[in-house]
Amino acid sequence: ERITAGGMSFRTSISKYISFLGFGIYAILLVLYTVENPSSDKTDGLRIGSSFILGVVTPVFVSFCAPFTTTSNANMLVAQAAQDNGVAKALSIALSAGSFMSFLSTGAGILVLSVMYVVMAIGREAEDMDDQVVYAMKGLVGFALGSSLTSLVSRLSTGIFSQTAKLGETIVANQTKRTINPATLSSKAGLSLAQVAGASTDYFETFILAIVAAASLSGGDIVLFAFPFWIAGSGIIASLIGYFLIRVKDGAEKNDILFELYKGKTIAGILVITASFILASFIFDNFGMGWKLSVCVIAGQLFGMAMSFSTEFFTSQMSVGSVVKKSATGAGTFVLQGLAVGMLSTIISAVILVFTALMCLALSGFYGVAIAAVAMVSTTGINLAVDILVPITSNAVALDFMGSGEGAEALHKLDEAAVSIAAGGKGFSVGASAFVCLSVLGAFVTEAKVSSLDLFNATVIAGILVGVTLPFVYSGLVLLSVQKSAVSIVNEATRVLEDIDLSEADTCFDILSQKAIQETILPSFYAIMIPIIVAVFIGPQSVGAMLIGTIATSFLLTIMMSNAGTVLSNAKNYIAIHLAPDSPSQDIASIGNTVGAPLKGACGSSLMPFAKTMSMVSLTIAPFVHTWGEWSNWYYGIIPVAMLLIVTIAVYILFWSGAEELSAVQRTNTPPKNRGMQA
């Protein structure tokens, strides 16, 4: 109950921040689209502003449903079912809880998006059908921008919350030798926040952006406009069928559970491909066009599977084993091996992304890329449900820590299967986000009328360099935020232990909520302002080049950090189970996990939302910048630059300059000694 209450308190706090930020952007959109309305309709500002507000509200509502999925009832029911009925019943309950969240996300997304299109089309009946579709579609861009902003703030804040709590818990445990300490409750809450609330808003955003990008690239053609909606709808039905086909027998082993989960996901993908061929044959007069788009659907599904398998391979036992061996020579080689595995894992991901993108571009241009993205996210219903198994089973195991016998064994089997398949889910999510970013990039260059990018043009080179730099700046800010905030948690947890008043442990929730919101301000503000600065200060060509650099670097950095962090964490778990508790490798593995957890949980989880938000901001301002030349309005660019500097300085003075240091008691504590180099 305290974990649930702490999580709800954090969601309330972050929702207030999102509301404040959303109101400011709403006011800007209202004025901008009213004064410079693309369709010569004075209601454009009100339409796109209202669409933006709904785009903010919908994922917030979805994230507020997370406590009913993974905390309290669901966790206890799974633990109880494993004890009373075995693994089959436990999996059924866990998957049902996860599916509630996943189908709520996809169902609410496509329902609200469809209703908003109808609302955006009201009052435009006298216009040509193609123009009506185009102008209504511009309104839906506001909805996508709202969901993108919410996803970034949610992913980033929950990542900082969870990893700060985990880092604080680890530090306190190492210094006090108490594995259960005041930061433990916050760490458990952070797991649910990051892997349920954060993941659901991320999947929701990707789902919406893929559909909006494809519809934006339709050029007003009602058939091309409707096709991504039909594919997304068929994916929801396919996911539902795949979900009902997942069944295991009592006494099932880990591999049996994995087989059933993969079976459900694979069947859903096959059904989407089949539906795409049927839909294409009915709604396209040109059979060649329908065939090409169906091939793009196949390419999207295969790309998602390839990304999953690539991630699973580089986080598998073979990769983990190579890291475990390095614990014999110290923490340095242990961490370096994990980072090297993460870096090498980018090779396969980059190759399959390039191959799939080139195929779709050759078949149907950027619209084909967007359809491949829609095909990937269409099965979000079952993919998110399976991913949410991890916090459910992990918390169920924690609740059943005193359990034994067949019930405890069933829970551990279920948890191991969930963790194994979740690694592939991360790869799938990153791949889908990359394709969505490429789709939004295509929509931007089309809307901004950027026909080509001249690499001999200095502004294009500058845009690429800026875009490549931003993901590193963002990652650095996030890692510093986790490190800085962890100090506050360590001090607070130590104070509570010294006072021997564990009833005050809830104060850790309050501190974490405050720190997570403070540390979210600067990265989210950069994601919004930098595309505007580049567009106004230089021009649309430089924005397109910047997006290319940001998308490519974010994709590769995310793959590297996620896989490196995962393999370091898995190596730590392996050592904890298979080596003696007093082995020197235990301390080394703990150091490696302390490095790897923020990489995958804070940076790796929120970097692609950062790139998607930048892409959506660029698409939103595209109707206003397509007539601008290079440097033609540079003097207006001084205004957003000044705003960026003012906010940066204010955040530094308020939250960074007086950063809390470790208390005197903590500084006098000596870290655990290295008891030797032998394994």
C-alpha positions as CSV (number, residue, x, y, z in Angstrom):
1,E,0.0,0.0,0.0
2,R,2.9,2.4,0.7
3,I,4.4,1.6,-2.6
4,T,1.1,2.3,-4.4
5,A,0.6,5.5,-2.4
6,G,4.1,6.7,-3.2
7,G,3.7,6.0,-6.9
8,M,0.3,7.8,-7.0
9,S,1.8,10.8,-5.3
10,F,4.6,11.0,-7.8
11,R,2.2,10.7,-10.7
12,T,0.1,13.5,-9.3
13,S,3.3,15.7,-9.0
14,I,4.5,15.0,-12.5
15,S,1.0,15.6,-13.9
16,K,1.0,19.1,-12.4
17,Y,4.3,19.8,-14.1
18,I,3.0,18.4,-17.5
19,S,-0.1,20.6,-17.1
20,F,2.0,23.7,-16.5
21,L,4.3,23.0,-19.5
22,G,1.3,22.0,-21.6
23,F,-0.6,25.1,-20.9
24,G,2.4,27.3,-22.0
25,I,2.7,25.3,-25.3
26,Y,-1.1,25.5,-25.8
27,A,-1.0,29.3,-25.6
28,I,1.8,29.4,-28.1
29,L,0.0,27.1,-30.6
30,L,-3.2,29.0,-30.1
31,V,-1.6,32.4,-31.0
32,L,0.7,31.0,-33.7
33,Y,-2.0,29.1,-35.7
34,T,-4.6,31.9,-35.3
35,V,-2.3,34.6,-36.6
36,E,-0.6,32.4,-39.3
37,N,-3.3,29.9,-40.0
38,P,-2.4,27.4,-42.8
39,S,-5.9,27.0,-44.1
40,S,-7.1,30.6,-43.9
41,D,-9.5,29.5,-41.1
42,K,-9.3,31.6,-37.9
43,T,-10.3,28.5,-35.9
44,D,-7.0,26.7,-36.7
45,G,-5.4,27.9,-33.5
46,L,-8.3,26.6,-31.4
47,R,-8.4,23.3,-33.3
48,I,-4.7,22.4,-33.0
49,G,-4.5,23.8,-29.5
50,S,-7.4,21.6,-28.3
51,S,-6.0,18.6,-30.1
52,F,-2.7,19.2,-28.3
53,I,-4.4,19.4,-24.9
54,L,-6.2,16.1,-25.6
55,G,-2.9,14.6,-26.7
56,V,-1.5,15.5,-23.3
57,V,-4.5,14.4,-21.2
58,T,-5.0,10.9,-22.8
59,P,-1.6,9.4,-22.0
60,V,-1.7,10.9,-18.5
61,F,-5.0,9.2,-18.0
62,V,-3.5,5.9,-19.2
63,S,-0.5,6.2,-16.9
64,F,-2.8,6.9,-13.9
65,C,-4.3,3.4,-14.5
66,A,-0.9,1.8,-13.9
67,P,-1.4,1.3,-10.2
68,F,-4.3,-1.0,-10.9
69,T,-2.0,-3.1,-13.1
70,T,1.2,-3.8,-11.2
71,T,0.9,-2.8,-7.6
72,S,-1.1,-4.2,-4.7
73,N,-3.8,-6.5,-6.2
74,A,-2.0,-7.8,-9.3
75,N,1.3,-8.6,-7.5
76,M,-0.4,-10.3,-4.6
77,L,-2.8,-12.2,-6.8
78,V,0.1,-13.6,-8.9
79,A,2.0,-14.6,-5.8
80,Q,-1.0,-16.2,-4.3
81,A,-1.9,-18.0,-7.6
82,A,1.6,-19.4,-7.9
83,Q,1.3,-20.9,-4.3
84,D,-2.2,-22.3,-4.7
85,N,-2.5,-23.2,-8.4
86,G,0.9,-23.2,-10.0
87,V,2.5,-21.4,-12.9
88,A,-0.4,-21.6,-15.4
89,K,-2.8,-19.5,-13.2
90,A,0.0,-17.1,-12.2
91,L,0.8,-16.4,-15.8
92,S,-2.8,-16.0,-16.7
93,I,-3.3,-13.3,-14.0
94,A,0.0,-11.5,-14.7
95,L,-0.8,-11.4,-18.5
96,S,-4.3,-10.2,-17.9
97,A,-3.1,-7.4,-15.7
98,G,-0.5,-6.3,-18.4
99,S,-3.1,-6.6,-21.2
100,F,-5.4,-4.3,-19.3
101,M,-2.7,-1.6,-19.6
102,S,-1.7,-2.4,-23.2
103,F,-5.1,-2.6,-24.7
104,L,-6.2,0.5,-22.8
105,S,-3.2,2.4,-24.4
106,T,-3.9,1.3,-28.0
107,G,-7.7,1.4,-27.8
108,A,-7.7,4.9,-26.3
109,G,-5.1,6.0,-28.8
110,I,-6.9,5.0,-32.0
111,L,-10.3,5.9,-30.6
112,V,-9.4,9.5,-29.6
113,L,-7.3,9.9,-32.8
114,S,-10.3,8.9,-34.9
115,V,-12.7,11.1,-33.0
116,M,-10.3,14.1,-33.2
117,Y,-10.1,13.7,-37.0
118,V,-13.9,14.0,-37.3
119,V,-13.8,17.0,-35.0
120,M,-11.0,18.6,-37.0
121,A,-13.0,18.1,-40.2
122,I,-16.1,19.9,-38.8
123,G,-16.8,23.2,-40.7
124,R,-14.7,22.1,-43.7
125,E,-17.4,20.3,-45.6
126,A,-17.4,22.9,-48.4
127,E,-13.7,22.2,-49.2
128,D,-12.4,19.7,-51.6
129,M,-12.0,16.2,-50.0
130,D,-8.2,16.3,-50.4
131,D,-7.9,19.7,-48.8
132,Q,-10.3,18.6,-46.0
133,V,-8.1,15.6,-45.3
134,V,-4.9,17.8,-45.3
135,Y,-6.3,20.5,-43.0
136,A,-7.8,18.0,-40.6
137,M,-4.5,16.1,-40.5
138,K,-2.7,19.3,-39.5
139,G,-4.9,19.4,-36.4
140,L,-3.9,15.9,-35.5
141,V,-0.3,16.9,-35.5
142,G,-1.1,18.8,-32.3
143,F,-2.5,15.6,-30.7
144,A,0.8,13.8,-31.6
145,L,2.9,16.6,-30.2
146,G,0.9,16.5,-26.9
147,S,1.5,12.7,-26.6
148,S,5.1,13.1,-27.5
149,L,5.7,15.7,-24.8
150,T,4.0,13.6,-22.2
151,S,6.0,10.6,-23.1
152,L,9.3,12.4,-22.8
153,V,8.5,13.9,-19.4
154,S,7.0,10.6,-18.2
155,R,9.9,8.4,-19.4
156,L,12.6,10.8,-18.2
157,S,11.1,11.5,-14.8
158,T,10.2,7.9,-14.0
159,G,13.7,6.8,-15.2
160,I,15.4,9.4,-12.9
161,F,13.1,8.4,-10.0
162,S,13.7,4.6,-10.4
163,Q,17.4,4.8,-11.0
164,T,18.0,7.4,-8.3
165,A,16.1,5.2,-5.8
166,K,18.0,2.1,-6.9
167,L,21.4,3.8,-6.7
168,G,20.6,5.2,-3.3
169,E,19.4,1.8,-2.0
170,T,22.6,0.2,-3.2
171,I,24.9,2.8,-1.7
172,V,23.1,2.6,1.7
173,A,23.1,-1.2,1.6
174,N,26.9,-1.2,0.9
175,Q,27.7,1.2,3.7
176,T,25.3,-0.1,6.4
177,K,25.1,-3.7,5.3
178,R,21.3,-3.5,5.4
179,T,19.8,-4.7,2.1
180,I,16.4,-3.6,3.3
181,N,16.6,0.1,4.1
182,P,14.4,3.2,3.8
183,A,15.2,3.6,0.1
184,T,14.0,0.1,-0.7
185,L,10.3,1.0,-0.9
186,S,11.1,3.9,-3.3
187,S,13.1,1.4,-5.4
188,K,10.2,-1.0,-5.7
189,A,7.8,1.9,-6.6
190,G,10.3,3.1,-9.2
191,L,10.3,-0.3,-10.9
192,S,6.6,-0.1,-11.5
193,L,6.7,3.6,-12.4
194,A,9.5,3.1,-15.0
195,Q,8.4,-0.2,-16.5
196,V,4.6,0.4,-16.5
197,A,3.7,4.1,-16.4
198,G,6.8,5.2,-18.4
199,A,6.6,2.3,-20.8
200,S,2.9,2.7,-21.5
201,T,3.2,6.4,-22.4
202,D,6.2,5.6,-24.6
203,Y,4.3,2.9,-26.5
204,F,1.3,5.2,-26.7
205,E,3.4,8.0,-28.2
206,T,5.0,5.6,-30.7
207,F,1.6,4.2,-31.7
208,I,0.1,7.7,-32.3
209,L,3.2,9.2,-34.0
210,A,3.4,6.3,-36.5
211,I,-0.3,6.8,-37.6
212,V,0.0,10.6,-37.7
213,A,3.2,10.5,-39.7
214,A,1.8,8.0,-42.3
215,A,-1.5,10.1,-42.6
216,S,0.6,13.3,-43.0
217,L,2.4,11.7,-45.9
218,S,-0.8,10.7,-47.6
219,G,-0.9,14.0,-49.6
220,G,-4.6,14.3,-49.0
221,D,-5.4,11.0,-50.7
222,I,-8.3,9.5,-48.6
223,V,-7.2,5.9,-49.3
224,L,-3.6,6.5,-48.3
225,F,-4.9,8.4,-45.3
226,A,-7.2,5.6,-44.1
227,F,-4.7,2.7,-44.7
228,P,-2.6,3.3,-41.5
229,F,-5.7,3.5,-39.4
230,W,-7.0,0.2,-40.8
231,I,-3.5,-1.5,-40.2
232,A,-3.4,-0.2,-36.6
233,G,-7.0,-1.4,-36.0
234,S,-6.2,-4.8,-37.4
235,G,-3.2,-5.0,-35.1
236,I,-5.3,-4.4,-32.0
237,I,-7.6,-7.3,-33.0
238,A,-4.5,-9.5,-33.9
239,S,-3.0,-8.7,-30.6
240,L,-6.2,-9.7,-28.8
241,I,-6.2,-13.1,-30.7
242,G,-2.5,-13.6,-29.8
243,Y,-3.2,-12.9,-26.2
244,F,-6.0,-15.5,-25.9
245,L,-3.8,-18.1,-27.6
246,I,-1.1,-17.9,-24.9
247,R,-1.7,-20.8,-22.6
248,V,0.7,-23.0,-20.5
249,K,0.2,-26.1,-18.5
250,D,0.9,-26.5,-14.8
251,G,4.4,-27.6,-14.2
252,A,5.7,-25.8,-17.3
253,E,9.3,-24.9,-17.5
254,K,10.9,-21.5,-18.4
255,N,11.3,-22.5,-22.1
256,D,7.7,-23.6,-22.3
257,I,6.5,-20.2,-21.0
258,L,8.8,-18.4,-23.5
259,F,7.5,-20.5,-26.3
260,E,3.9,-19.6,-25.5
261,L,4.7,-15.9,-25.2
262,Y,6.6,-15.9,-28.5
263,K,3.8,-17.8,-30.1
264,G,1.3,-15.2,-29.2
265,K,3.5,-12.3,-30.5
266,T,4.3,-14.2,-33.7
267,I,0.7,-15.1,-34.5
268,A,-0.3,-11.4,-33.9
269,G,2.4,-10.4,-36.4
270,I,1.2,-13.0,-39.0
271,L,-2.4,-11.8,-38.7
272,V,-1.4,-8.2,-39.3
273,I,0.5,-9.2,-42.5
274,T,-2.5,-11.2,-43.7
275,A,-4.9,-8.3,-42.9
276,S,-2.6,-5.9,-44.8
277,F,-2.9,-8.0,-48.0
278,I,-6.7,-8.3,-47.6
279,L,-7.1,-4.6,-47.0
280,A,-4.8,-3.6,-49.9
281,S,-6.7,-5.8,-52.3
282,F,-10.0,-4.1,-51.4
283,I,-9.2,-0.4,-50.9
284,F,-6.5,0.2,-53.6
285,D,-7.6,0.4,-57.2
286,N,-3.9,0.1,-58.2
287,F,-2.8,-3.5,-57.3
288,G,0.8,-2.5,-57.6
289,M,0.5,0.2,-54.9
290,G,-1.3,-2.2,-52.5
291,W,1.3,-4.9,-53.1
292,K,4.2,-2.6,-52.4
293,L,2.6,-1.3,-49.1
294,S,1.9,-4.9,-48.0
295,V,5.6,-5.7,-48.5
296,C,6.4,-2.7,-46.3
297,V,4.1,-4.2,-43.6
298,I,6.1,-7.4,-43.9
299,A,9.3,-5.5,-43.7
300,G,8.2,-3.7,-40.6
301,Q,7.2,-6.9,-38.8
302,L,10.4,-8.6,-39.8
303,F,12.5,-5.6,-38.7
304,G,10.8,-5.7,-35.3
305,M,11.6,-9.4,-34.9
306,A,15.2,-8.9,-36.0
307,M,15.7,-6.1,-33.5
308,S,14.3,-8.4,-30.7
309,F,16.5,-11.3,-31.6
310,S,19.6,-9.0,-31.9
311,T,19.0,-7.6,-28.5
312,E,18.4,-11.0,-27.0
313,F,21.6,-12.3,-28.5
314,F,23.8,-9.5,-27.1
315,T,22.3,-9.8,-23.7
316,S,22.3,-13.7,-23.7
317,Q,24.2,-16.0,-21.5
318,M,27.2,-16.0,-23.9
319,S,27.6,-12.2,-23.7
320,V,27.0,-12.3,-19.9
321,G,29.6,-15.1,-19.5
322,S,32.2,-12.9,-21.2
323,V,31.5,-10.1,-18.7
324,V,31.5,-12.5,-15.7
325,K,35.0,-13.8,-16.6
326,K,36.3,-10.2,-16.4
327,S,35.3,-10.0,-12.7
328,A,38.5,-12.0,-12.0
329,T,40.7,-9.0,-13.0
330,G,38.8,-6.2,-11.3
331,A,35.9,-3.7,-11.7
332,G,37.6,-1.8,-14.5
333,T,37.8,-4.8,-17.0
334,F,34.3,-5.9,-15.8
335,V,32.7,-2.6,-16.8
336,L,34.8,-2.2,-20.0
337,Q,33.7,-5.6,-21.2
338,G,30.1,-4.7,-20.7
339,L,30.5,-1.4,-22.5
340,A,32.3,-3.1,-25.4
341,V,29.4,-5.6,-25.8
342,G,27.0,-2.8,-25.9
343,M,29.0,-0.9,-28.5
344,L,29.4,-4.0,-30.7
345,S,25.7,-4.7,-30.5
346,T,25.0,-1.6,-32.6
347,I,26.4,-3.3,-35.7
348,I,23.5,-5.6,-36.4
349,S,20.8,-3.1,-35.4
350,A,22.3,-0.5,-37.8
351,V,22.5,-2.9,-40.7
352,I,19.0,-4.2,-40.4
353,L,17.6,-0.6,-39.9
354,V,19.4,0.6,-43.1
355,F,18.3,-2.4,-45.1
356,T,14.7,-2.2,-44.1
357,A,14.6,1.6,-44.6
358,L,16.1,1.4,-48.0
359,M,13.6,-1.3,-49.0
360,C,10.6,0.7,-47.9
361,L,12.0,3.9,-49.5
362,A,12.5,2.1,-52.8
363,L,8.9,0.7,-52.7
364,S,6.9,3.7,-51.6
365,G,9.1,6.5,-50.4
366,F,8.7,7.9,-46.9
367,Y,5.1,6.8,-46.9
368,G,6.3,3.2,-47.1
369,V,8.7,3.8,-44.2
370,A,5.7,5.2,-42.2
371,I,3.6,2.1,-43.1
372,A,6.4,-0.2,-41.9
373,A,6.4,1.8,-38.6
374,V,2.6,1.5,-38.3
375,A,2.9,-2.3,-38.9
376,M,5.5,-2.5,-36.0
377,V,3.4,-0.6,-33.5
378,S,0.1,-2.2,-34.5
379,T,0.9,-5.1,-32.2
380,T,1.6,-2.9,-29.3
381,G,-1.3,-4.6,-27.5
382,I,0.5,-7.9,-27.0
383,N,4.0,-6.5,-27.0
384,L,3.4,-4.1,-24.1
385,A,1.4,-6.7,-22.2
386,V,4.3,-9.1,-22.3
387,D,6.8,-6.3,-21.3
388,I,4.7,-5.4,-18.3
389,L,5.2,-9.0,-17.0
390,V,8.6,-8.0,-15.6
391,P,7.5,-5.6,-12.8
392,I,4.5,-7.8,-12.0
393,T,6.5,-11.0,-11.6
394,S,9.4,-9.2,-10.0
395,N,7.2,-7.6,-7.3
396,A,5.4,-10.9,-6.9
397,V,8.7,-12.6,-6.1
398,A,9.6,-9.9,-3.7
399,L,6.2,-10.4,-1.9
400,D,6.8,-14.1,-1.8
401,F,10.4,-13.9,-0.5
402,M,9.6,-16.2,2.4
403,G,7.9,-18.7,0.2
404,S,9.2,-22.1,-0.7
405,G,8.3,-25.2,-2.6
406,E,6.4,-25.5,-5.9
407,G,4.8,-22.0,-5.5
408,A,8.1,-20.2,-5.2
409,E,9.6,-22.3,-8.0
410,A,6.7,-21.4,-10.3
411,L,7.2,-17.7,-9.5
412,H,10.9,-17.8,-10.3
413,K,10.3,-19.6,-13.6
414,L,7.7,-17.0,-14.6
415,D,10.0,-14.2,-13.6
416,E,13.0,-15.6,-15.5
417,A,10.9,-16.0,-18.6
418,A,9.5,-12.5,-18.3
419,V,13.0,-11.0,-17.9
420,S,14.3,-13.0,-20.9
421,I,11.6,-11.9,-23.3
422,A,11.7,-8.3,-22.0
423,A,15.2,-7.9,-23.4
424,G,13.8,-8.5,-26.9
425,G,10.9,-6.2,-26.2
426,K,13.4,-3.3,-25.5
427,G,15.0,-3.9,-28.9
428,F,11.6,-4.0,-30.6
429,S,10.6,-0.7,-28.9
430,V,13.8,1.0,-29.9
431,G,13.5,-0.1,-33.5
432,A,9.9,1.0,-33.7
433,S,10.8,4.4,-32.3
434,A,13.6,4.8,-34.9
435,F,11.3,4.0,-37.8
436,V,8.7,6.4,-36.4
437,C,11.4,9.2,-36.2
438,L,12.3,8.5,-39.8
439,S,8.6,8.7,-40.7
440,V,8.2,12.1,-38.9
441,L,11.4,13.3,-40.6
442,G,9.8,12.4,-44.0
443,A,6.6,14.3,-43.0
444,F,8.7,17.3,-42.0
445,V,10.8,17.5,-45.2
446,T,7.5,17.1,-47.2
447,E,5.7,19.8,-45.2
448,A,8.6,22.2,-45.1
449,K,9.3,21.6,-48.8
450,V,12.9,20.6,-48.2
451,S,13.6,18.8,-51.5
452,S,17.3,17.9,-50.9
453,L,20.1,18.5,-48.4
454,D,23.3,19.8,-49.9
455,L,26.3,18.4,-48.0
456,F,28.5,21.2,-49.3
457,N,26.2,23.7,-47.7
458,A,27.7,24.9,-44.4
459,T,24.2,25.2,-42.7
460,V,23.5,21.5,-43.5
461,I,26.8,20.4,-42.0
462,A,26.2,22.6,-38.9
463,G,22.7,21.1,-38.5
464,I,24.1,17.6,-38.6
465,L,26.8,18.4,-36.0
466,V,24.2,20.0,-33.7
467,G,22.0,16.9,-34.1
468,V,24.8,14.5,-33.4
469,T,25.8,16.5,-30.3
470,L,22.4,16.8,-28.6
471,P,21.9,13.1,-27.6
472,F,25.3,13.2,-25.8
473,V,24.4,16.4,-24.0
474,Y,21.0,14.9,-23.0
475,S,22.6,11.7,-21.8
476,G,25.1,13.6,-19.7
477,L,22.4,15.7,-18.1
478,V,20.4,12.6,-17.2
479,L,23.4,10.7,-15.7
480,L,24.4,13.8,-13.7
481,S,20.8,14.1,-12.5
482,V,20.8,10.5,-11.2
483,Q,24.1,10.9,-9.5
484,K,23.2,14.2,-7.9
485,S,19.8,13.1,-6.7
486,A,21.1,9.9,-5.3
487,V,23.1,11.9,-2.7
488,S,19.9,13.3,-1.3
489,I,18.4,9.9,-1.0
490,V,21.5,8.5,0.7
491,N,21.5,11.3,3.3
492,E,17.7,10.9,3.9
493,A,17.9,7.1,4.2
494,T,20.8,7.4,6.6
495,R,19.0,9.9,8.8
496,V,16.0,7.6,9.0
497,L,18.2,4.7,10.0
498,E,20.0,6.8,12.6
499,D,16.6,7.9,14.1
500,I,15.4,4.3,14.0
501,D,12.1,5.6,12.8
502,L,11.2,3.6,9.6
503,S,7.8,5.2,9.6
504,E,9.5,8.2,8.1
505,A,10.8,6.2,5.1
506,D,8.0,7.7,3.0
507,T,10.0,11.0,3.0
508,C,12.2,9.3,0.4
509,F,9.2,9.3,-2.0
510,D,8.8,13.1,-1.5
511,I,12.4,13.8,-2.2
512,L,12.5,11.6,-5.2
513,S,9.4,13.2,-6.7
514,Q,10.8,16.6,-6.2
515,K,14.2,15.8,-7.7
516,A,12.8,13.9,-10.7
517,I,10.6,16.9,-11.6
518,Q,13.5,19.4,-11.2
519,E,15.9,17.3,-13.3
520,T,13.3,16.9,-16.1
521,I,12.9,20.6,-16.7
522,L,16.1,21.2,-18.7
523,P,16.2,18.2,-21.0
524,S,12.5,18.6,-21.9
525,F,12.9,22.3,-22.5
526,Y,15.9,21.7,-24.8
527,A,13.8,19.1,-26.8
528,I,11.2,21.8,-27.4
529,M,13.3,24.9,-28.0
530,I,16.3,23.7,-30.0
531,P,14.3,22.8,-33.2
532,I,12.7,26.2,-33.0
533,I,16.0,28.0,-32.5
534,V,17.6,26.2,-35.5
535,A,14.5,26.7,-37.7
536,V,14.2,30.5,-36.9
537,F,17.9,31.2,-36.7
538,I,19.1,29.3,-39.7
539,G,16.3,27.6,-41.7
540,P,14.4,24.5,-42.5
541,Q,17.3,22.7,-44.3
542,S,19.4,22.9,-41.2
543,V,16.5,21.5,-39.1
544,G,16.2,18.5,-41.5
545,A,20.0,17.9,-41.1
546,M,19.8,18.2,-37.4
547,L,17.0,15.6,-37.2
548,I,19.1,13.2,-39.2
549,G,22.0,13.6,-36.8
550,T,19.8,13.3,-33.7
551,I,17.8,10.3,-34.9
552,A,20.9,8.3,-36.0
553,T,22.9,9.1,-32.8
554,S,20.0,8.5,-30.5
555,F,19.2,5.2,-32.0
556,L,22.8,3.9,-31.7
557,L,23.4,5.4,-28.3
558,T,20.1,3.8,-27.0
559,I,21.1,0.4,-28.3
560,M,24.6,0.7,-26.8
561,M,23.5,1.9,-23.4
562,S,20.5,-0.4,-23.1
563,N,22.4,-3.6,-24.1
564,A,25.5,-2.6,-22.0
565,G,23.4,-1.9,-19.0
566,T,21.4,-5.1,-19.4
567,V,24.5,-7.3,-19.8
568,L,26.2,-5.7,-16.7
569,S,23.0,-6.2,-14.6
570,N,22.6,-9.8,-15.8
571,A,26.3,-10.5,-15.0
572,K,25.7,-9.2,-11.5
573,N,22.7,-11.5,-11.1
574,Y,24.6,-14.5,-12.3
575,I,27.5,-13.8,-9.9
576,A,25.1,-13.3,-7.0
577,I,23.5,-16.7,-7.7
578,H,26.5,-18.9,-8.6
579,L,29.5,-17.5,-6.7
580,A,30.1,-17.5,-2.9
581,P,28.7,-14.5,-1.0
582,D,32.2,-13.5,0.2
583,S,33.7,-13.7,-3.2
584,P,35.5,-10.5,-4.4
585,S,33.5,-10.8,-7.6
586,Q,30.4,-9.8,-5.7
587,D,31.7,-6.3,-4.9
588,I,33.0,-6.0,-8.5
589,A,29.6,-7.0,-10.0
590,S,27.8,-4.6,-7.7
591,I,30.0,-1.8,-9.1
592,G,29.2,-2.9,-12.6
593,N,25.5,-3.0,-12.0
594,T,25.7,0.5,-10.4
595,V,27.2,1.8,-13.7
596,G,24.9,-0.2,-16.0
597,A,21.5,0.4,-14.3
598,P,21.4,4.2,-15.0
599,L,22.6,3.6,-18.6
600,K,19.7,1.3,-19.4
601,G,17.0,2.6,-17.0
602,A,17.5,6.4,-17.3
603,C,19.3,7.2,-20.5
604,G,18.5,4.2,-22.6
605,S,14.8,4.4,-21.9
606,S,14.3,8.1,-22.5
607,L,16.7,9.0,-25.4
608,M,14.4,7.9,-28.2
609,P,11.4,9.8,-26.7
610,F,13.8,12.8,-26.8
611,A,14.4,12.3,-30.5
612,K,10.7,11.8,-31.2
613,T,9.8,15.0,-29.3
614,M,12.3,17.0,-31.3
615,S,10.9,15.5,-34.5
616,M,7.3,16.4,-33.6
617,V,8.2,19.9,-32.7
618,S,9.9,20.3,-36.1
619,L,6.8,18.9,-37.8
620,T,4.5,21.2,-35.9
621,I,6.4,24.4,-37.0
622,A,7.0,23.1,-40.6
623,P,4.0,25.0,-42.1
624,F,5.5,28.3,-41.0
625,V,9.2,27.8,-42.0
626,H,8.8,26.4,-45.6
627,T,9.0,29.8,-47.1
628,W,12.0,30.9,-45.1
629,G,15.4,31.1,-46.6
630,E,18.7,30.6,-44.8
631,W,19.4,33.2,-42.2
632,S,16.4,35.2,-43.5
633,N,14.9,35.6,-40.0
634,W,17.9,35.2,-37.8
635,Y,17.1,38.3,-35.7
636,Y,13.9,36.6,-34.5
637,G,16.0,33.7,-33.4
638,I,17.5,35.8,-30.7
639,I,14.2,35.5,-28.7
640,P,14.2,31.7,-28.3
641,V,18.0,31.7,-27.7
642,A,17.5,34.2,-24.9
643,M,14.7,32.1,-23.5
644,L,17.0,29.0,-23.6
645,L,19.8,30.8,-21.8
646,I,17.5,32.3,-19.1
647,V,16.0,28.9,-18.3
648,T,19.4,27.2,-18.3
649,I,20.8,29.7,-15.9
650,A,17.7,29.7,-13.7
651,V,17.8,25.9,-13.4
652,Y,21.5,25.9,-12.6
653,I,21.1,28.5,-9.9
654,L,18.0,26.9,-8.3
655,F,18.8,23.2,-8.6
656,W,22.4,22.6,-9.5
657,S,24.7,25.3,-7.9
658,G,23.7,24.2,-4.3
659,A,23.8,20.5,-4.9
660,E,23.6,18.5,-1.7
661,E,26.8,16.7,-0.6
662,L,27.1,13.5,1.4
663,S,26.6,13.9,5.2
664,A,29.6,13.8,7.4
665,V,28.6,10.4,8.6
666,Q,28.6,9.1,5.1
667,R,31.9,10.6,4.2
668,T,33.6,8.9,7.1
669,N,32.3,5.5,6.1
670,T,34.9,3.5,4.1
671,P,33.8,1.5,1.1
672,P,34.1,-2.3,1.2
673,K,37.6,-3.4,0.7
674,N,38.7,-5.4,-2.3
675,R,39.5,-8.7,-0.8
676,G,41.5,-10.1,-3.7
677,M,41.6,-10.6,-7.4
678,Q,40.8,-14.3,-7.6
679,A,37.3,-15.4,-8.8
